[in-house]
Amino acid sequence: MNSDDLAGPPPAPPGPLEPWPDTVDWQPISRDLIWVELIRLGIVLAVALVVLAVAWAVTGLWLLGVALGVVLLLAAWRTVTIVRAVRAWGYAERENDLLVRHGLLIRRLSIVPYARMQFVDVTAGPLERAFDLATVQLHTAAAASDARVPGLRPAEASRLRDRLTALGEDRAEGL
């Protein structure tokens, strides 16, 4: 028996969404985005609960009480998924492209070549501004290839926007 027999089967090759586990320096987004998303969920949940509670009180239909319970269970489930989903976001700047990954159940890896970028937006809604966050949105000729990186500090969002714009202009000149 040689040492190869003791090692077991060779490791499985990485899947299509994990082609660079060790070679890419993934940058996480701010965990403060969890609070932004939880507040958004809370607002929607409050409206839904008030509507259901009033309808249940007025009509007395037991199905509305069941719906109220279901909404509360879904809200608890969504709270857990928000935390995990924010942790799944990441981006990486490479020499010729930007990688953006996100998703839990359906994982998505977007690769946006710098030369294909048409413009870059930085946005921040009221909740994002309250938590000192911004979102960088990349636009390309193909709408399906647009990518966004939420949950960045404004200074990092500006730096990324400026870098992507400069790299996009440099790469586009060579076309």
N, C-alpha and C positions, 0 to 999 in steps of 0.2 A: 504494500500500500504506500503510495507516494504522498507528498504533502498536498498535491492538488486535489486528491480525493477527500481529504479532511476539510478543505476550505468550503465545500458545498457548491451549489450552482452559482454561476456568475451573476452579479447583480443585474437587475433589469435595467435597460436603457431608460434615460429620462423621457417622460412623456412630452407631447408637443407644446405644453404650456410651461415646462420647466427645462428648456434647453440650455440655460445658463445659470445653474444654481450656484456655481462657485466662481464663475468668471465675471459676473455682473455685480456691481456695488449698488444694491437697491437702496434708495432713499425712502424712508417712511414719511407719511404725512403726519400732521399734528394730531394728537389724541383729543385735542379740544373739539375736533369735528364730531366726536361722539356726543358731546353736550349739545351742539347745534342740531344734530339729527334727532336727539331725544326730545328737545324742545319742540321741534317741528312735529314729531309724533304726538307729543302731549297736546298740542293745539288741535290737531285733527281728531285725536281721541276725545278731547273735551267736547268738541262740537257734536261728534257722533253719539257720545254718551248722553248729552243733554237732549238731543232729538229723540233718541230711543227711550229715555226715561220719561220724557213728557208724553210721548205717544203711548207708552205702556200705562202711565197714570191716567190718561184720558180714556183710553179704550179698554184697558183691563185685559187685553189679549195676552195669554201666557206665552205665545210665541215671541212677543217683543221682549219679555223677560229672558227667554232663552237666547235671543239675539244679543241682548245686553251682556250676558255671560260669555258668549262666543267672542264678542268684540274685546272683552277684557282678556280672555285667553290669547287671542291673536296679538293684542298689544304687548303682553308679556313675552310672547315668542319673538315679536319684532324687536323688542328691546335687546334681547340676547343677540339677534342677528345683526343689529346695528353695531354693537360693540365688535363683533367678529369681522364684519364687513369693513369697518374703518381700519382695522389692523391688517386687512388683506391688501389695501391700497399701497402701491409703491411705484416709484419711477426711477429710471436710470438713464443717464446721459452717456452715450457712446460717441465714437468718433464721427459716424455718419448718420446716426438716428437717435431718436428718443424712444425708450421703452416705457410703457405704462401697463401695469397689471392691476387687476381688481376682480372681485367676485368670490363667492363661496361655493354655491351649488353649481352655478355656471361660471367658470373661470374664464377671464378674458385677458389676453396679452396683445396689446396694440404696439406695433412698431411703425413709427412715423419718421420717414427719411427727412432730414433737414431740407433737402432740395425740393421736396414736394409741398412744404408749408407755404401757404399764401399769406396768412396773418395770424397773429397771436393776441388773444384777449386776456385781460386780467379783470375779474369781476369780484365783487363782494357785496352781498345783500346785507340787510340790517342785522340779522342774527350773526352772520359771519363777521361783520365789523365789530359787533359787541364782544366777540371772542378773539379779535385781532387775527382774522383769517381771510384768505382770498383763494380764488380758483383761477388756474391758468387753463385756457381753452385754446387748443390748436386747431386751425382750419386748413384743410387741404382742398384740392380740386374735387376729390371724391368725398362726398358727405359721409359715406360709411367709414372712412378712415379717420375722421375727426377724433381727437382724444382730449380728455380733460384731466387735470390733476387738481383735486380739491384739497382743502385743509392745509394750505401753505401760509406761512407768515408773510405779511405784505412785502418785507424786504427780500425774502427768498423768491416770492412770486415775481417781483420786479426784476431780480437778477436772472431768473429763468427766462422770463419774457425777453429781456435784452439779449441774453446769450442765444436763445433760439432764433430771434430775429436776425442777429448778426450771422449766425451759422447758415440760416436759410438764404440770406442774401449772397454769402460767399459761395455756397453750393449751387445756387441758381445761375450765377454768372458763368459757371463752367458748362452749362447745358447748351 
